[in-house]
Amino acid sequence: MKTRLLIAIVTLQILWILGTIGAQEFKHRHGTLVHLRAYPVDPRDLLRGDYLVLRYDVSQLNETLFDPPLTQALTPGTPVSVVLEQREGIHQAVRASTALLNGQDGQIILRGIAAPGLSPGNTAVTYGLERFYIREGTGNPHGTLTAEVAVPPRGSAALKDLLLNGVPYAEAMKHVKIQH
């Protein structure tokens, strides 16, 4: 009996891991690739390794983008759909709603959740794309950061890569000396 229980627990753990990997892989393979302007916020965590905390242009949405118009600030955790259009190589928010949206040709729907706001007249939104792990000691990038994000039709995106001045981050940071 104990052996069967142990096998069941191990099997469930393996299925959970494979399901998580499969979900991310599905997003990467079947999602539409969008580019979002990114800004590093916090380059280091001593307990979990080095990573960048990213903020995007689409992380702060002007309340005038919302359709229907917002009558009050959104409660943190409220689902938000954001319509993106590509302009000059970068995808930008053109419309947002707390309702599920459908995009027109050339538009991508990105889904996030409302977060505590940082400034009046804007709504903060997180997308689960705010953390990018990096090689130790390469956490202070200088230049333009662009996130490559895979957005599947359901809108739940995955961060695929980070570009520094148009070059993949790992490649751009190869020449950086690691200081211990």
N, C-alpha and C positions, 0 to 999 in steps of 0.2 A: 504494500500500500504506500509506504514512504517513497519507494522508487518511482511509482507512477506519479505521485504528487511532484516529486523533484523533476521528472521528465516534463510534466505539464508546465511547471513554472519556467523551466529553461526554454521550452518551445515557445511559450508566450513572449518571453523576453526577446528571443531571436526574431519572431514575427513582428514585434513592435519596432525593433531596429531596422529590419528590412522594409517595413512599411514607411518609416520615416525617410529612409534613403530613397525609396521608390517615389515618394511624393515630391522630394526635391529634384530628383532626376527628371520626373515628368515635367515639372515647371521649366527646367533648363532646356529640354528637348522640344517641347511643344509650345512654349511661351513665345510671344512676340518680343523681340529685343528692343528695348527703349534706352535712351541715354538721358540721364538726369544730372544736372549740375549739383555737385556735392561739396560740402565744406567740413573739414575735420573739426571736432570739438574737444575730444579728450583722447590723447594718444596712448595711454598706458594703464594697465591694471596689473599690479605686481602678483596677484594671486592666480589670475587666469591667463596670463601671457599678454603679449602686446596686441593691441587692436586699435582701430580708429573708431570713434563714435562719430557717425555722420549725420549731418542735417542737410536737407535738400531745399531747393526753391519751392518744391511742392509740400514742404513740411509746414509752411505757414500760408494758409489760404485766406485771401481777402474775402470778407463776408459778402462782397458784391458778386462773387462767383457762384454763390449758392442759388439753386433753382429748385423749389421755391425759396424766396428770400428768408433768411433767418430772422426770427422775431426775438430770440434770446440766445445767449451763448450755449453751445452744445455741452451736454454733460459728458465728462471724460468716459470713454468706452463706447460712445455712440458710433455705430458703423457709418462710414463716409465713403461714397463712390466719387471718384475724380476722373473727369474726361481729360485725356492728354492729347495734344497735337504736336507734331514735330515742327519746330521753327528754328532755322539756322543750325540744324544738326542736334538740337537739344529738345527733348519733349517738355512741354510746359502745360500747366493746368489752364483749361479754358472754361470749365464748368464743374460744379460740385453739387452733391445732394446727399441727404441722409437716406433717400430712396435708392433702390437699385436702378442704375442707368444703363442704357444701351448706347453705344457709340455709333456714329456714322462712318462711312468709308474714310480711312486714314486716321481714325481716332482709336485710342486705346483706353480701356477702363481699368483704373488702378483702385483697389479697395484698401482702405485703412480704417483706423479708429481715431476718434477725437481724443486729444490729450489736453492736459491743463494748458491754457493759452499763455503766451508770453507777451502779447501786446494787444491793446484794445483795437477792435475792428478786424482782427485776424483770428482765424481758428487754427490751432495747432493740430496736426494729424501725423500719426506714426503708421508705418507700413510694414514693420518687421524687417526693414532694410538698414537699420541704423548702426549695425556693428559689422566691421570688416577686419578679420584677423590678418596680421602681418608678421613678417620676420622680425625677430628681436632687434631693437635698435633702429628701426626704420620708420619711426612714428611721427616724424616732423616733416611732412612733405612740403615743398615749396613749388607752387605752380598751380595749374588748373586741374581740379579733380572732376572726373566724370564717371558716374556709376553706370555700368552695363547691367541692366535689370531685365530678367526674363519675366514677362507678364502673360500667363495663360489666359484663356477666354474668361475664366471665372474671376480674374483680377487679383488673386492672391499671389503677389510677386516674390521672386527670389533674386538676391543679389548675386550676379554671376561673376563680375570682375570689377575692379576699380582701375581707371586709367589716370595717369599723371601726365599732363600735357599730351594726351593722345596715345601714350604708350602704357601697356599693362604695368600695374604698380610694381609687381615683383621684378620685372625686367628693368624698369626705371630706377629701382632702388638697389640694383646689384652693385653699383659702385660705392654705395654708402658703407663706410667702415663701422663695424659693430663695436661699440664701446662697452666694456664690462666694468 
